[in-house]
């Protein structure tokens, strides 16, 4: 376990495993019910924490294997329904008995927790982020972004078209979230929407070469 984020109604535990992947366990303090987000390789600590939580859902941000290599191990421990973007579902390692609707705008409720699903295609066609709104005035919202948004830039894109789609997803659906929102990515450290907005302004104010894609940073030489 590398970090714990606390709200009045919930806690978030962050675990690092596999290819420096982040997995998260979101738990309702009142009911003990929880949600797992992503299932990377060697999820030993995650599974140990899951044993102390009544997991009601497993949500996958996207279908790249570094986020799925622990999928069968986690599912054998929790027996919970799975949610993944429809355009990514074909690459799940195995089928669950029940699938959750994580289409854009759908809500996933567990105990006193409600996550809003945000479709953010680009890194993969079915990439999906999960927004945990503030439960009361003054509380801090959190958003689980998978490989769509990191500190300093977006995730890797496989073509110019995918990169343009990824930038549109970030600009339209993520940078419009409350400034104070904590960004919990699929790799690396957390950031905030405000910090991401500032970084994106640098990118959008500079010339961008035609056909740009791949590993792009907001502050890099993209001309």
VMD Tcl script that draws the C-alpha trace (Angstrom):
set ca {
  {0.00 0.00 0.00}
  {1.51 3.33 -1.01}
  {-1.14 5.89 -0.09}
  {-4.45 6.34 1.68}
  {-6.94 9.08 0.80}
  {-9.67 9.81 3.33}
  {-13.14 11.31 3.04}
  {-15.83 11.45 5.70}
  {-17.75 8.62 4.04}
  {-15.00 6.64 2.30}
  {-11.33 5.73 2.14}
  {-9.13 4.99 -0.87}
  {-6.13 2.67 -0.64}
  {-3.59 2.80 -3.46}
  {-1.42 -0.20 -4.33}
  {1.57 -0.42 -6.68}
  {2.38 -3.70 -8.43}
  {3.07 -5.20 -11.81}
  {4.66 -2.74 -14.23}
  {4.53 0.05 -11.63}
  {0.76 -0.02 -12.02}
  {-1.60 1.57 -9.55}
  {-4.65 -0.32 -8.32}
  {-7.17 1.20 -5.94}
  {-9.58 -0.06 -3.31}
  {-12.37 2.38 -2.52}
  {-14.33 1.49 0.65}
  {-17.47 2.84 2.28}
  {-16.75 3.52 5.95}
  {-20.31 2.83 7.12}
  {-20.99 -0.45 5.33}
  {-17.52 -1.86 4.63}
  {-18.53 -2.34 1.01}
  {-16.00 -1.46 -1.65}
  {-14.91 -1.12 -5.27}
  {-11.65 -2.31 -6.83}
  {-10.26 -0.23 -9.68}
  {-7.83 -2.09 -11.99}
  {-6.16 -5.46 -11.43}
  {-2.43 -5.39 -12.28}
  {0.06 -8.22 -11.91}
  {1.06 -9.58 -8.49}
  {-1.89 -8.05 -6.61}
  {-0.90 -9.62 -3.28}
  {-1.44 -6.55 -1.09}
  {-4.63 -5.67 -2.94}
  {-6.08 -9.14 -2.34}
  {-5.11 -8.98 1.34}
  {-6.99 -5.69 1.66}
  {-9.92 -7.06 -0.33}
  {-10.30 -9.79 2.28}
  {-11.20 -7.07 4.80}
  {-13.73 -5.42 2.46}
  {-17.07 -6.51 1.01}
  {-16.18 -5.78 -2.60}
  {-19.28 -5.17 -4.72}
  {-17.67 -4.16 -8.03}
  {-14.43 -4.39 -10.00}
  {-13.96 -1.53 -12.44}
  {-11.33 -1.56 -15.19}
  {-10.09 1.68 -16.71}
  {-8.97 0.06 -19.99}
  {-7.95 -3.28 -21.47}
  {-4.16 -3.13 -21.62}
  {-2.70 -6.25 -20.06}
  {-0.57 -4.49 -17.46}
  {-3.88 -3.45 -15.85}
  {-5.39 -6.92 -16.22}
  {-2.69 -9.47 -15.39}
  {-4.07 -9.94 -11.86}
  {-7.68 -10.03 -13.06}
  {-8.34 -13.73 -12.50}
  {-6.63 -13.68 -9.10}
  {-8.71 -10.73 -7.92}
  {-11.95 -12.13 -9.34}
  {-11.36 -15.46 -7.61}
  {-11.16 -13.55 -4.33}
  {-14.12 -11.21 -4.63}
  {-16.70 -12.81 -7.00}
  {-17.95 -9.34 -7.93}
  {-19.46 -7.98 -11.15}
  {-17.06 -6.25 -13.54}
  {-17.31 -2.98 -15.43}
  {-15.19 -2.04 -18.44}
  {-15.85 0.17 -21.46}
  {-17.80 -1.77 -24.10}
  {-15.16 -1.20 -26.78}
  {-12.49 -2.74 -24.51}
  {-14.46 -5.66 -23.08}
  {-13.34 -8.19 -25.71}
  {-9.85 -8.34 -24.21}
  {-10.83 -9.22 -20.64}
  {-8.90 -12.35 -19.59}
  {-12.14 -14.07 -18.59}
  {-15.85 -13.32 -18.35}
  {-17.53 -12.48 -15.05}
  {-21.00 -13.74 -14.19}
  {-22.34 -10.19 -14.23}
  {-21.27 -7.11 -16.15}
  {-21.78 -3.53 -15.02}
  {-22.84 -0.70 -17.30}
  {-20.01 1.86 -17.31}
  {-21.17 3.82 -20.35}
  {-20.69 7.58 -20.20}
  {-22.72 9.11 -17.38}
  {-23.62 5.82 -15.70}
  {-23.51 5.70 -11.91}
  {-22.02 2.88 -9.82}
  {-23.30 2.95 -6.23}
  {-21.89 0.88 -3.37}
  {-22.84 1.70 0.21}
  {-22.56 5.47 0.56}
  {-20.24 5.72 -2.47}
  {-21.36 6.72 -5.95}
  {-18.94 6.83 -8.89}
  {-19.78 8.53 -12.17}
  {-18.42 6.85 -15.30}
  {-16.69 9.09 -17.86}
  {-15.94 7.74 -21.34}
  {-12.49 8.99 -22.41}
  {-11.53 7.16 -25.63}
  {-8.10 7.70 -27.14}
  {-5.56 5.68 -25.18}
  {-7.84 2.75 -25.99}
  {-11.28 2.88 -27.65}
  {-13.06 1.97 -24.41}
  {-10.96 3.90 -21.87}
  {-13.14 4.94 -18.95}
  {-12.46 7.20 -15.98}
  {-14.38 7.04 -12.70}
  {-15.29 10.20 -10.81}
  {-15.88 10.22 -7.05}
  {-17.68 13.51 -6.37}
  {-17.32 15.32 -3.06}
  {-19.89 13.96 -0.63}
  {-20.37 17.31 1.12}
  {-19.38 20.96 0.73}
  {-15.64 21.37 1.24}
  {-14.78 17.72 0.57}
  {-12.32 16.92 -2.20}
  {-13.46 15.03 -5.33}
  {-11.22 12.34 -6.82}
  {-11.04 10.94 -10.35}
  {-9.46 7.61 -11.35}
  {-7.97 8.26 -14.79}
  {-6.21 5.02 -15.74}
  {-3.79 5.81 -18.58}
  {-5.86 8.69 -19.95}
  {-4.25 11.43 -17.86}
  {-1.00 11.54 -15.90}
  {0.91 14.36 -14.22}
  {2.51 16.16 -17.16}
  {0.52 14.73 -20.03}
  {-1.89 12.22 -21.54}
  {-1.37 8.50 -21.98}
  {0.33 7.02 -25.01}
  {-1.64 7.07 -28.26}
  {-1.31 4.68 -31.19}
  {-2.09 7.02 -34.09}
  {-2.65 10.74 -34.82}
  {-6.39 10.09 -34.83}
  {-6.23 8.38 -31.44}
  {-4.10 11.23 -30.04}
  {-6.60 13.84 -31.21}
  {-9.40 11.80 -29.67}
  {-7.43 11.48 -26.42}
  {-6.79 15.22 -26.22}
  {-10.48 15.87 -26.86}
  {-11.46 13.44 -24.10}
  {-9.10 15.07 -21.61}
  {-10.07 18.62 -22.51}
  {-13.82 17.99 -22.63}
  {-14.41 15.54 -19.82}
  {-11.50 15.82 -17.36}
  {-10.18 19.37 -17.40}
  {-13.75 20.59 -16.91}
  {-13.93 18.85 -13.51}
  {-13.56 20.92 -10.32}
  {-10.07 22.43 -10.03}
  {-9.40 20.78 -6.69}
  {-10.14 17.26 -7.93}
  {-7.38 14.77 -7.14}
  {-6.25 12.81 -10.21}
  {-5.41 9.19 -9.37}
  {-3.73 7.73 -12.49}
  {-2.92 4.18 -13.55}
  {0.82 4.76 -13.08}
  {2.86 7.18 -11.01}
  {1.90 9.87 -8.54}
  {-1.31 11.79 -8.15}
  {-1.89 15.32 -9.38}
  {-4.83 17.73 -9.49}
  {-7.12 18.93 -12.24}
  {-5.87 22.47 -11.63}
  {-2.25 21.43 -12.20}
  {-3.30 19.56 -15.32}
  {-5.16 22.61 -16.62}
  {-2.04 24.75 -16.22}
  {0.09 22.13 -18.01}
  {-2.44 21.79 -20.81}
  {-2.48 25.54 -21.38}
  {1.23 25.33 -22.23}
  {0.51 22.58 -24.76}
  {-2.48 24.31 -26.35}
  {-0.69 27.67 -26.65}
  {2.24 26.26 -28.64}
  {2.36 25.05 -32.26}
  {1.60 21.36 -32.74}
  {3.03 19.41 -35.66}
  {0.68 17.52 -37.93}
  {0.49 13.81 -37.20}
  {1.57 14.07 -33.57}
  {1.00 10.94 -31.45}
  {2.74 8.46 -29.16}
  {4.33 9.52 -25.88}
  {3.46 13.22 -25.74}
  {3.95 15.57 -22.82}
  {2.12 18.83 -22.35}
  {5.41 20.72 -22.04}
  {7.42 18.86 -24.69}
  {8.63 20.05 -28.09}
  {5.62 19.10 -30.19}
  {6.31 21.41 -33.12}
}
mol new
graphics top color blue
foreach p $ca { graphics top sphere $p radius 0.5 }
foreach p [lrange $ca 0 end-1] q [lrange $ca 1 end] { graphics top cylinder $p $q radius 0.2 }
display resetview
